[in-house]
Structure formats: structure tokens, C-alpha cells
Amino acid sequence: MILVDAYNTLHAWRNAPMQEDGRDVAALARLITASRFGTDSVHLICDGTPPSGHDGIHEFTASGARITYAGAGKEADALIEHIIERS
């Protein structure tokens, strides 16, 4: 499984695709799943809540990648650590 801190990756990516409400996580998912890593399970973890404003942990799939928002006031790092500890 490939775990990605989505916002850190998009922040480091100089020409990251943007949407009106922030960086385009779905575009990052498309890029990774189309790459040589696309045959692995891809899980993008985001800080906070999605632009649509869900309060808790919110998950969905885009371009074959699993995208999870950590929840209101929570950082992706803590959720990534939790996922690694559980595996």
C-alpha cells in the first residue's frame, strides 16, 4: 500500500493543479494511479475536512485511489501513523 500525505505532496509540487476551494486532491490521485505505482493500493490522506464540510473522518474513492480526510482539526500525520500501526 502506498500512503501519501496529500496536502504536503501538493504543497511541495510547484505547479500543483488547483481548484477554487484549494489544491486538487483528485488530480493527485489520477497522477499516482496513472504512474508505475498505480498497480499498488494508493491511499491519500488529507488534513482536516473536505471542501464540502463534513465534520468527521470522510472517505471516498477517486481514480481508483482511496482518499481520506482526517476530520475537523486533525492532521493527516496522526491518521497515517494510526494506519501504519494497524497494519
Backbone bond lengths (Angstrom), bond angles and torsions (degrees), N, CA, C in turn:
res aa  C-N    CA-C-N  psi(-1)  N-CA   C-N-CA  omega(-1)  CA-C   N-CA-C  phi
1 M - - - 1.447 - - 1.527 109.05 -
2 I 1.313 115.55 138.29 1.458 121.50 175.93 1.526 107.44 -103.78
3 L 1.343 116.87 118.94 1.463 122.53 176.29 1.520 108.38 -103.13
4 V 1.326 116.74 131.48 1.462 121.44 -177.08 1.523 109.36 -129.64
5 D 1.338 116.78 128.15 1.460 120.51 169.14 1.526 104.98 -78.52
6 A 1.315 116.02 99.94 1.468 121.49 -168.88 1.521 113.22 -61.23
7 Y 1.330 118.30 -46.42 1.464 119.07 -176.31 1.522 111.61 -69.29
8 N 1.344 118.29 -37.22 1.466 119.75 176.11 1.521 110.67 -62.75
9 T 1.328 116.39 -41.57 1.462 120.61 179.31 1.518 110.65 -64.73
10 L 1.326 116.49 -46.23 1.468 119.65 -179.69 1.525 111.41 -66.42
11 H 1.336 117.25 -34.89 1.465 120.66 178.53 1.535 110.55 -65.52
12 A 1.334 116.65 -38.48 1.465 120.90 -179.71 1.526 112.38 -75.99
13 W 1.315 116.55 -21.31 1.467 122.52 -179.07 1.525 107.60 -81.47
14 R 1.298 117.08 106.64 1.461 122.41 -172.10 1.514 113.77 -55.14
15 N 1.309 118.03 -43.70 1.464 121.43 -176.63 1.525 111.51 -106.67
16 A 1.326 116.24 38.84 1.469 120.43 -178.18 1.525 110.77 -59.68
17 P 1.334 116.50 138.46 1.459 119.36 177.01 1.528 110.21 -64.09
18 M 1.309 116.19 140.24 1.463 121.12 -177.74 1.524 110.11 -119.84
19 Q 1.327 114.99 151.47 1.452 122.15 170.77 1.519 106.59 -117.06
20 E 1.323 117.03 171.26 1.462 120.05 179.78 1.520 111.79 -56.56
21 D 1.337 116.84 -37.10 1.460 120.77 -175.76 1.532 113.21 -96.72
22 G 1.320 118.36 14.95 1.458 120.40 176.85 1.511 113.13 132.18
23 R 1.311 115.42 -168.38 1.462 121.45 -177.37 1.519 111.25 -64.65
24 D 1.282 115.91 149.08 1.464 122.92 -173.22 1.529 110.62 -90.88
25 V 1.323 116.19 91.71 1.462 122.17 -179.24 1.523 110.33 -64.71
26 A 1.323 117.51 -37.61 1.470 120.91 179.66 1.529 110.73 -62.63
27 A 1.332 117.93 -36.00 1.469 120.74 177.73 1.528 110.37 -65.98
28 L 1.328 116.87 -38.38 1.462 120.36 176.31 1.530 109.91 -63.65
29 A 1.321 116.82 -41.68 1.471 121.07 177.57 1.526 110.45 -59.98
30 R 1.322 116.95 -44.05 1.475 120.62 178.83 1.522 110.87 -62.02
31 L 1.310 116.97 -42.67 1.465 121.41 -178.89 1.533 110.97 -62.69
32 I 1.321 116.81 -46.52 1.468 119.99 -177.75 1.522 111.09 -67.88
33 T 1.333 117.31 -44.74 1.468 119.08 -177.16 1.527 112.09 -70.09
34 A 1.327 117.99 -21.30 1.466 121.23 176.86 1.529 111.72 -86.26
35 S 1.331 116.44 -9.97 1.464 120.54 -178.38 1.528 110.70 -85.80
36 R 1.312 115.83 -176.63 1.467 120.31 178.10 1.520 111.87 -66.17
37 F 1.334 117.74 -13.98 1.459 121.66 178.22 1.525 112.11 -87.78
38 G 1.308 116.57 -4.73 1.456 121.89 -175.88 1.510 114.95 -64.79
39 T 1.322 117.23 -16.22 1.464 119.22 178.64 1.526 111.52 -80.47
40 D 1.327 117.21 -14.97 1.462 121.78 176.35 1.525 109.63 -87.43
41 S 1.310 115.96 164.19 1.459 121.41 173.63 1.531 107.39 -72.19
42 V 1.332 117.47 123.97 1.464 122.54 -177.22 1.525 108.61 -110.99
43 H 1.340 115.83 127.29 1.461 121.39 -179.40 1.524 108.01 -130.17
44 L 1.336 116.65 112.12 1.456 122.48 177.99 1.525 108.51 -96.16
45 I 1.332 116.47 130.49 1.455 122.31 -179.51 1.525 107.75 -114.27
46 C 1.339 116.09 131.77 1.464 121.86 -178.00 1.525 110.24 -117.96
47 D 1.334 116.43 147.66 1.458 121.46 172.34 1.523 109.47 -67.21
48 G 1.331 116.06 151.00 1.457 121.16 169.09 1.512 115.77 65.34
49 T 1.324 114.00 -141.49 1.461 121.29 -175.91 1.521 110.43 -117.81
50 P 1.322 116.96 157.45 1.466 119.40 178.51 1.521 110.48 -68.69
51 P 1.325 116.85 161.70 1.463 120.28 179.83 1.528 113.54 -53.68
52 S 1.327 118.00 -26.41 1.462 119.88 -179.53 1.521 112.01 -72.67
53 G 1.352 118.24 -10.86 1.451 121.78 169.66 1.514 118.43 89.46
54 H 1.326 119.67 22.43 1.464 120.29 174.11 1.525 108.56 -62.89
55 D 1.342 117.27 146.23 1.462 120.60 -177.32 1.524 113.93 -83.50
56 G 1.324 117.91 -45.93 1.460 121.49 -175.13 1.508 112.08 -90.74
57 I 1.319 114.51 -164.80 1.463 120.10 176.54 1.523 107.91 -62.82
58 H 1.308 116.61 132.71 1.468 121.67 -178.21 1.522 108.18 -129.20
59 E 1.328 116.49 129.36 1.463 121.27 -179.84 1.513 110.92 -124.81
60 F 1.320 115.00 146.06 1.457 121.14 171.17 1.520 108.17 -157.06
61 T 1.312 116.23 173.03 1.460 121.72 180.00 1.520 109.31 -116.72
62 A 1.324 116.34 137.44 1.466 122.13 176.27 1.518 107.81 -140.12
63 S 1.305 116.54 128.68 1.468 122.44 178.58 1.523 112.42 53.41
64 G 1.313 117.12 32.89 1.455 121.13 178.51 1.515 114.60 83.56
65 A 1.321 118.17 -1.76 1.464 121.62 178.38 1.528 108.99 -102.94
66 R 1.307 114.94 145.23 1.463 120.48 175.63 1.522 107.49 -87.47
67 I 1.334 116.66 130.12 1.464 121.79 -179.99 1.520 107.77 -119.82
68 T 1.328 116.10 126.56 1.457 121.25 -178.66 1.520 109.44 -127.03
69 Y 1.326 116.37 130.74 1.462 122.41 171.95 1.524 107.21 -97.16
70 A 1.329 117.44 132.45 1.461 123.19 -171.56 1.525 113.54 -66.72
71 G 1.310 118.35 -25.81 1.461 121.68 -179.17 1.519 110.55 117.24
72 A 1.317 115.52 162.79 1.466 121.70 -176.15 1.528 111.34 -55.06
73 G 1.334 115.79 126.27 1.454 122.05 177.32 1.521 115.24 71.59
74 K 1.324 117.70 10.30 1.463 120.40 -177.91 1.522 110.46 -113.58
75 E 1.328 115.19 146.70 1.460 120.44 -178.66 1.522 111.60 -98.01
76 A 1.307 114.91 152.94 1.462 121.51 179.27 1.521 111.45 -61.35
77 D 1.329 117.16 -35.28 1.468 120.89 -176.79 1.526 111.99 -54.73
78 A 1.327 116.83 -45.72 1.465 120.70 -178.51 1.526 111.10 -64.38
79 L 1.325 116.66 -39.96 1.462 120.00 179.66 1.533 110.77 -69.38
80 I 1.322 117.24 -38.09 1.470 120.98 177.14 1.532 109.60 -61.81
81 E 1.340 117.00 -44.88 1.465 120.46 177.68 1.526 110.64 -59.22
82 H 1.320 116.98 -43.09 1.464 121.80 179.85 1.531 111.01 -62.18
83 I 1.315 116.72 -43.47 1.470 121.01 179.52 1.528 110.28 -62.87
84 I 1.332 116.84 -42.63 1.468 120.60 179.60 1.531 110.67 -65.20
85 E 1.323 117.01 -42.48 1.466 120.51 179.28 1.521 111.47 -62.03
86 R 1.333 117.68 -36.00 1.464 121.88 -179.19 1.518 112.75 -74.07
87 S 1.328 117.40 -21.83 1.475 118.89 -174.85 1.510 112.66 -85.49
